[in-house]
């Protein structure tokens, strides 16, 4: 039996119904692939999840890609990716085309409501990640120090420096013993190390080599692709942490305003599937860029996910040896604490600065925070409520 169509349709159903962001996606995957379909056992699922949390990029999308690979090889991996990502990406491109044609006023009440919704969503992500990744005083302190460093340095590359620094400190501060079993396919085989090495080399060639080549030849299309590729390559911690990297790429280039960027980030919270599909929106609304419209949305979407494909295919056979090393595991704990610090910094700049500028904005934010944190309002519903509150509090001012 050809398993690729099976993989595609299972992931398409998840892509249409998996609201709630990365943490919810992991729960959906566990329920579908471990409990119901039994494609993976608990041990293999946990090990593959750990790998995807370690790698930069969108963790839930990487896990889906890896599950598709373990089930049906490389065709299965891409079937899983396309099916899980397509619904959200199509909706975000449609939203972007609507923004282009109707060009809402930057002070429109519903648009301000979306920006306030982003504040609440990122604050919730900070809280959840801090509880999970910073369970003791040492890691909390490291996270705060990393947030301070991010705000003080204020550059796109600061994120990489902070994560590397957190990993180095973690190697000395958080060493424990970890034991793990490698992920395998149903035939009991992991990917070939030779092929995996090729994917890893290709990843680093594109990451390091493409930007200077594009600059030297004045190849604007390659610069556009490279910017989204770097965002997918250098961000740890999932969709929310990619915010500053993407903003620092598209806004200073004059392709869009901060208001448009934040509107897209608010809208993607209401979508099923991965948060990285904000790239489809950004590529669509980019003005005076090498690409734009539907073409720009597709190019940006592919560019931001290519690193995930290469890294998952490249890292699978090496994962057990790396993660079983106590020094490496300790570094990972430090890097995770640094990710929390990066998200704290992003909560202030650009999220809070763009979303909370007046007392009415803070009132809306408090109401949303209460609904999301304590009344468990789903993220997609919070976006609708935020737009409505924008009209109530700001539309008649």
C-alpha positions as CSV (number, residue, x, y, z in Angstrom):
1,X,0.0,0.0,0.0
2,X,1.3,3.5,-0.9
3,X,1.5,5.3,2.3
4,X,2.0,8.8,0.9
5,X,-1.7,9.5,0.2
6,X,-2.5,8.2,3.7
7,X,0.0,10.6,5.2
8,X,-1.3,13.5,3.1
9,X,-4.9,13.1,4.1
10,X,-4.2,12.6,7.8
11,X,-2.1,15.7,7.9
12,X,-4.6,17.7,5.8
13,X,-7.3,17.0,8.4
14,X,-4.9,18.2,11.1
15,X,-4.0,21.3,9.0
16,X,-7.6,22.2,8.8
17,X,-8.4,21.7,12.5
18,X,-5.2,22.2,14.5
19,X,-5.9,25.6,16.1
20,X,-4.0,26.8,19.2
21,X,-0.4,27.1,18.1
22,X,2.7,24.8,18.5
23,X,1.9,23.4,21.9
24,X,-1.6,22.4,20.8
25,X,-0.2,20.9,17.6
26,X,2.1,18.6,19.6
27,X,-0.9,17.3,21.6
28,X,-2.9,16.7,18.3
29,X,0.1,14.8,16.9
30,X,0.4,12.7,19.9
31,X,-3.3,11.8,19.9
32,X,-3.3,11.0,16.2
33,X,0.0,9.2,15.6
34,X,0.7,7.5,18.9
35,X,-2.7,6.8,20.4
36,X,-5.0,6.3,17.4
37,X,-3.0,5.4,14.3
38,X,-0.1,3.9,16.3
39,X,2.4,5.0,13.6
40,X,4.9,5.7,16.4
41,X,5.4,4.4,19.9
42,X,5.8,6.7,22.9
43,X,9.6,6.4,22.9
44,X,10.0,7.2,19.2
45,X,7.6,10.1,19.4
46,X,9.3,11.6,22.4
47,X,12.8,11.3,20.9
48,X,11.7,12.8,17.6
49,X,10.0,15.6,19.4
50,X,13.2,16.3,21.4
51,X,15.1,16.6,18.1
52,X,12.6,19.1,16.7
53,X,12.7,21.2,19.8
54,X,16.5,21.3,19.6
55,X,16.6,22.3,16.0
56,X,16.0,25.9,15.0
57,X,12.8,26.6,13.2
58,X,9.1,25.7,13.7
59,X,9.0,22.7,16.1
60,X,5.6,21.4,15.3
61,X,6.1,21.6,11.5
62,X,9.4,19.9,11.9
63,X,7.8,17.1,13.9
64,X,5.1,16.7,11.3
65,X,7.8,16.5,8.6
66,X,9.8,14.0,10.6
67,X,6.7,11.8,11.2
68,X,5.9,11.9,7.5
69,X,9.5,10.8,6.8
70,X,9.4,8.0,9.3
71,X,6.1,6.7,7.9
72,X,6.7,7.0,4.1
73,X,10.2,8.4,3.4
74,X,11.0,11.7,1.8
75,X,7.8,11.7,-0.3
76,X,5.8,11.2,2.9
77,X,7.7,14.0,4.6
78,X,6.7,16.5,1.9
79,X,3.2,15.2,1.8
80,X,2.9,15.9,5.5
81,X,4.3,19.3,5.2
82,X,2.2,20.4,2.3
83,X,-1.0,19.1,3.8
84,X,-0.4,20.6,7.3
85,X,0.7,24.0,6.0
86,X,-1.5,24.6,2.9
87,X,-4.8,25.6,4.7
88,X,-3.1,28.3,6.8
89,X,-0.8,29.5,4.0
90,X,-3.7,29.9,1.6
91,X,-5.7,31.9,4.2
92,X,-2.7,34.1,5.0
93,X,-2.1,34.8,1.3
94,X,-5.7,35.6,0.9
95,X,-5.6,38.0,3.9
96,X,-2.5,39.6,2.4
97,X,-4.2,40.2,-0.9
98,X,-7.1,41.7,0.9
99,X,-4.7,44.1,2.7
100,X,-3.2,45.1,-0.6
101,X,-6.5,45.9,-2.3
102,X,-8.3,47.6,0.6
103,X,-5.3,49.1,2.3
104,X,-6.9,49.8,5.8
105,X,-6.0,52.9,7.8
106,X,-3.1,52.2,10.2
107,X,-5.3,53.5,13.0
108,X,-8.3,51.4,12.1
109,X,-9.9,50.1,15.3
110,X,-9.9,46.4,14.2
111,X,-6.3,46.7,13.2
112,X,-5.3,48.1,16.5
113,X,-7.3,45.3,18.1
114,X,-5.1,42.7,16.2
115,X,-1.9,44.4,17.5
116,X,-3.2,44.2,21.1
117,X,-4.1,40.5,20.5
118,X,-0.4,39.9,19.6
119,X,0.7,41.4,22.9
120,X,-1.6,38.9,24.8
121,X,-0.6,35.9,22.7
122,X,3.1,36.6,23.1
123,X,2.7,37.2,26.8
124,X,1.0,33.9,27.1
125,X,3.8,32.2,25.2
126,X,6.4,33.8,27.5
127,X,4.5,32.5,30.5
128,X,4.1,29.0,29.2
129,X,7.7,28.7,27.9
130,X,9.2,30.2,31.1
131,X,7.3,27.6,33.2
132,X,8.5,24.7,31.1
133,X,12.1,25.8,30.2
134,X,13.1,27.9,33.3
135,X,12.0,25.8,36.3
136,X,14.7,27.0,38.6
137,X,16.3,30.3,39.7
138,X,19.5,29.8,37.7
139,X,17.6,29.4,34.4
140,X,15.2,32.3,35.2
141,X,18.2,34.5,35.9
142,X,19.9,33.4,32.6
143,X,16.7,34.2,30.7
144,X,16.4,37.7,32.2
145,X,20.1,38.3,31.4
146,X,19.5,37.2,27.8
147,X,16.5,39.5,27.5
148,X,18.6,42.5,28.7
149,X,21.3,41.6,26.2
150,X,18.8,41.4,23.4
151,X,17.3,44.8,24.2
152,X,20.8,46.4,24.7
153,X,22.3,45.0,21.5
154,X,19.2,45.6,19.3
155,X,20.4,43.8,16.2
156,X,19.1,40.8,14.2
157,X,22.3,38.8,14.9
158,X,22.0,39.4,18.6
159,X,19.5,36.5,18.8
160,X,22.1,34.1,17.5
161,X,24.8,35.5,19.9
162,X,22.4,35.2,22.9
163,X,21.5,31.6,22.1
164,X,25.1,30.6,21.6
165,X,26.0,32.4,24.9
166,X,23.2,30.6,26.7
167,X,24.3,27.3,25.4
168,X,27.9,27.9,26.5
169,X,26.9,28.9,30.0
170,X,24.4,26.0,30.2
171,X,27.2,23.5,29.5
172,X,28.8,24.5,32.8
173,X,25.7,25.3,34.9
174,X,23.0,22.7,34.0
175,X,24.8,19.4,33.5
176,X,22.7,16.3,34.2
177,X,22.5,12.7,32.7
178,X,20.2,12.0,29.8
179,X,19.5,8.7,28.2
180,X,17.6,8.4,24.9
181,X,16.7,6.0,22.1
182,X,16.9,7.0,18.5
183,X,13.9,7.5,16.3
184,X,13.5,4.8,13.6
185,X,11.3,4.1,10.7
186,X,8.9,1.1,10.7
187,X,11.6,-0.9,9.0
188,X,14.0,-0.1,11.9
189,X,16.3,2.0,9.8
190,X,17.4,5.6,10.3
191,X,18.4,7.8,7.4
192,X,21.8,7.2,5.8
193,X,24.5,9.2,7.5
194,X,26.1,10.0,4.1
195,X,22.8,11.4,2.7
196,X,22.2,13.2,6.0
197,X,25.6,14.8,5.8
198,X,24.8,16.1,2.3
199,X,21.6,17.8,3.6
200,X,23.5,19.5,6.5
201,X,26.2,20.7,4.1
202,X,23.6,22.1,1.8
203,X,22.0,23.9,4.7
204,X,25.2,25.7,5.7
205,X,26.1,26.5,2.1
206,X,22.8,28.3,1.6
207,X,22.9,30.0,5.1
208,X,26.4,31.2,4.9
209,X,27.1,31.4,1.1
210,X,23.9,32.8,-0.4
211,X,23.9,36.3,1.3
212,X,27.3,37.4,0.1
213,X,26.8,36.0,-3.3
214,X,23.5,37.8,-3.6
215,X,25.1,41.0,-2.5
216,X,28.1,40.7,-4.8
217,X,25.9,40.1,-7.9
218,X,23.1,42.5,-6.8
219,X,20.7,39.5,-7.0
220,X,17.6,41.0,-5.2
221,X,15.6,37.8,-5.6
222,X,18.2,35.8,-3.8
223,X,18.4,38.4,-1.1
224,X,14.6,38.1,-0.6
225,X,14.9,34.3,-0.4
226,X,17.9,34.5,1.9
227,X,16.2,36.8,4.4
228,X,13.4,34.3,5.0
229,X,15.8,31.4,4.9
230,X,17.8,33.0,7.7
231,X,14.7,33.6,9.8
232,X,13.9,29.9,9.5
233,X,17.5,28.9,10.2
234,X,18.3,31.1,13.2
235,X,15.2,31.1,15.3
236,X,14.9,28.8,18.3
237,X,11.7,28.3,20.2
238,X,9.1,28.3,17.5
239,X,6.7,30.7,15.8
240,X,6.6,33.5,18.4
241,X,10.4,33.9,18.6
242,X,10.7,34.4,14.8
243,X,8.9,37.8,15.3
244,X,11.9,40.0,15.8
245,X,14.0,38.4,13.0
246,X,11.2,38.7,10.4
247,X,10.4,42.3,11.5
248,X,14.0,43.4,11.3
249,X,14.1,42.0,7.7
250,X,10.9,43.3,6.1
251,X,10.3,46.6,7.9
252,X,13.7,48.3,7.6
253,X,13.8,47.4,3.9
254,X,10.7,49.5,3.4
255,X,8.5,46.6,2.2
256,X,5.8,47.2,4.8
257,X,5.0,49.2,7.9
258,X,5.1,48.0,11.5
259,X,1.3,48.2,11.5
260,X,1.0,45.9,8.5
261,X,3.5,43.5,10.0
262,X,1.7,43.3,13.4
263,X,-1.7,42.9,11.6
264,X,-0.3,39.8,9.9
265,X,1.0,38.5,13.1
266,X,-2.3,39.0,14.8
267,X,-4.2,37.3,11.9
268,X,-2.0,34.2,11.9
269,X,-3.1,33.5,15.5
270,X,-6.6,32.8,14.2
271,X,-5.4,30.2,11.6
272,X,-5.0,26.5,12.0
273,X,-1.5,25.0,11.4
274,X,1.9,26.5,11.8
275,X,2.6,30.2,12.8
276,X,5.4,30.3,10.3
277,X,2.8,30.8,7.6
278,X,3.0,34.5,8.5
279,X,5.8,34.4,5.9
280,X,3.2,33.8,3.2
281,X,1.4,37.0,4.3
282,X,4.7,39.0,4.5
283,X,5.7,37.9,1.0
284,X,2.3,38.8,-0.3
285,X,2.1,42.3,1.1
286,X,5.8,43.2,0.4
287,X,5.9,46.5,-1.5
288,X,8.8,47.4,-3.8
289,X,10.3,44.0,-3.1
290,X,11.7,41.5,-5.8
291,X,8.6,39.4,-5.2
292,X,5.1,40.3,-4.1
293,X,1.5,39.2,-4.4
294,X,0.8,35.5,-4.5
295,X,4.2,34.8,-6.0
296,X,5.9,36.6,-3.1
297,X,3.8,34.7,-0.6
298,X,4.8,31.3,-2.1
299,X,8.5,32.2,-2.3
300,X,8.6,33.5,1.3
301,X,6.8,30.4,2.5
302,X,9.1,28.0,0.9
303,X,12.2,30.0,1.9
304,X,11.3,30.0,5.6
305,X,10.6,26.2,5.7
306,X,13.6,25.0,3.6
307,X,15.9,25.1,6.6
308,X,13.6,22.8,8.6
309,X,13.5,20.2,5.8
310,X,17.3,20.2,5.5
311,X,17.9,20.1,9.2
312,X,15.5,17.3,10.0
313,X,16.8,15.1,7.2
314,X,20.3,15.9,8.2
315,X,20.1,15.5,12.0
316,X,17.9,12.4,12.4
317,X,20.8,9.8,12.4
318,X,23.1,11.8,14.6
319,X,20.5,12.7,17.3
320,X,21.0,9.9,19.8
321,X,24.7,10.4,20.0
322,X,24.4,14.1,20.5
323,X,21.5,14.1,22.9
324,X,23.0,11.3,25.0
325,X,26.0,13.5,25.8
326,X,25.6,15.2,29.1
327,X,27.5,18.4,28.1
328,X,25.4,18.7,25.0
329,X,22.1,18.2,27.0
330,X,23.3,20.9,29.4
331,X,24.0,23.3,26.6
332,X,20.5,22.7,25.3
333,X,19.0,23.7,28.6
334,X,21.0,26.9,28.6
335,X,19.9,27.6,25.0
336,X,16.3,27.0,25.9
337,X,16.5,29.5,28.8
338,X,18.0,32.0,26.3
339,X,15.0,31.5,24.0
340,X,12.7,32.5,26.9
341,X,14.8,35.7,27.3
342,X,14.6,36.5,23.6
343,X,10.8,36.1,23.8
344,X,10.7,38.4,26.8
345,X,12.6,41.1,24.8
346,X,10.3,40.6,21.8
347,X,7.3,41.1,24.1
348,X,8.6,44.6,24.7
349,X,10.1,45.5,21.3
350,X,8.3,45.4,18.9
351,X,5.1,43.8,20.4
352,X,4.3,46.0,23.4
353,X,5.5,49.3,21.8
354,X,3.4,48.7,18.7
355,X,0.3,47.4,20.5
356,X,-0.1,49.4,23.8
357,X,0.2,53.1,23.3
358,X,-2.9,54.5,25.2
359,X,-4.9,53.6,28.3
360,X,-7.7,52.2,26.1
361,X,-5.2,49.8,24.5
362,X,-4.1,48.6,28.0
363,X,-7.8,48.1,29.0
364,X,-8.4,45.9,25.9
365,X,-5.2,44.0,26.6
366,X,-6.2,43.3,30.2
367,X,-9.6,42.0,29.1
368,X,-8.0,39.7,26.5
369,X,-5.4,38.5,28.9
370,X,-8.1,37.5,31.4
371,X,-10.1,35.7,28.7
372,X,-7.1,33.9,27.2
373,X,-5.2,33.0,30.4
374,X,-8.1,32.2,32.9
375,X,-11.2,31.6,30.7
376,X,-9.1,29.6,28.2
377,X,-10.4,31.5,25.1
378,X,-8.8,29.8,22.0
379,X,-6.3,31.9,20.1
380,X,-8.4,32.1,17.0
381,X,-11.4,33.4,19.0
382,X,-9.1,35.9,20.9
383,X,-8.3,37.5,17.5
384,X,-12.0,38.0,16.7
385,X,-12.7,39.3,20.2
386,X,-9.8,41.7,19.9
387,X,-11.1,43.2,16.7
388,X,-14.5,43.6,18.3
389,X,-13.1,45.2,21.4
390,X,-11.1,47.6,19.1
391,X,-14.4,48.9,17.7
392,X,-16.0,49.1,21.1
393,X,-13.2,51.0,22.8
394,X,-11.6,52.8,19.9
395,X,-14.2,53.0,17.1
396,X,-16.2,55.7,18.7
397,X,-13.4,57.8,20.2
